[in-house]
Amino acid sequence: MEEKKEIALKNIPTRASEQYRNFPMVPRVVYGKGSFDQLGDILMPKRRHSEAPMIFLVDDVFENKPLLERIPTIFCDQIILISSNEEPKTEQVDALVKKILADFGDLPSGIIGIGGGTLLDLAKAVALLLTNKGSASDYQGWDLVNTPAVYHVGVPTISGTGAEVSRTTVLMGPDKKLGINSDYTTFDQVVLDPDLTEGVPKDQWFYTGMDCFIHCIESLNGTFLNAFSKSYGEKSLDLCKEVFLGTNSATDSREKLMMASWHGGMSIAYSQVGVAHAMSYGLGYVLGVKHGIGNCLVFQYLEEFYPEGVSMFKKMLQKHAIELPVGICANLSDAEMNTMITVAMGMAPLWENALGENWKTIVTPKKLASIYKKI
């Protein structure tokens, strides 16, 4: 267990190394209802030649749905349907890269991710690993990627994760759950079409939206807070309040949450998330709990750290009649609990943002275990 703890702590930056970073942003973005239909025109200038395809990684929830027919495939383009039922894995990235290179013998013109956070993270990771040797697990950490990715595009079909705008792709690896954080991870192009989020199941809509809400609470209450992250975080939080506590038409709700997700992702570019995200990583690594619901499961018990945010969260739960699962950690072995705690405590920047440089005097394995046992 100690060996895994050391591995999880490698390549995690200190607060000093995160200051004044020249972070990349998505250079091109198109927004608006129906904007997905511009994708073919957007991709055309990026095609190197007819034998260098565009590879579309698409959530398999769209199998036999009209969206598939709208994907602008030409030449030898390929659509790969992928389930988003589980968190994206490093071995999954490696397998996709191997398949693409075997099928075409050369680099594709681009990778396009169409779906939620899982598909967007997979698209970013595959684009990176096509040009960087080794396994995706070799690059879990900060600034380990040396070669730019192939051209890659993100098309979110659910709002909240911020994956469409962030410089990280969070993956489950053989010994840790951690992102590939690099300047080359960010999408070259994003298409924000609120119509694509229509029909998302209510519980998934809520959990993913809460990922955005919790982003904001943790960023705005963190010790890393600055004017840059605050300006984006406050706008995202206002939009989340309108969506989850206000009265909106379905169209307004989709548009506002898409913008909340974008701003929420931007809010942590110069900041960080906090306690809920750190503990959610532990849940995801040991039990495979998906990120959005994992944040919710933890956040409900974090009044000590975020009293106003938790109070607001519980009002949102009640308003939308969402009942969180119970007993998730009831049957954990001691070894599983220890692993969960080790993974969570390995997220040092998140804890430092939440509690300051002396966070280890506040957060102990015993304290984390007491929270996990409530879940």
Secondary structure, DSSP 8 states (H G I E B T S, - for coil): -HHHHHHHHTT---HHHHTT------SEEEESTTGGGGHHHHHGGG---TTS-EEEEEEGGGTTSHHHHHS---TT-EEEEE--SS--BHHHHHHHHHHHHHHHSS--SEEEEEESHHHHHHHHHHHHHTTS-S-GGGG-EES---S----EEEEESS-SS-TTT-SEEEEE-SS-EEEEE-TTTS-SEEEE-GGGGTT--HHHHHHHHHHHHHHHHHHHTSTT--HHHHHHHHHHHHHHHHHHHS---HHHHHHHHHHHHHHHHHHTTSS---HHHHHHHHHHHHH---HHHHHHHHHTT-TTT-HHHHHHHHHHHHHTT------TTTT--HHHHHHHHHHHHT-HHHHHHHH-TTGGGT--HHHHHHHHTT-
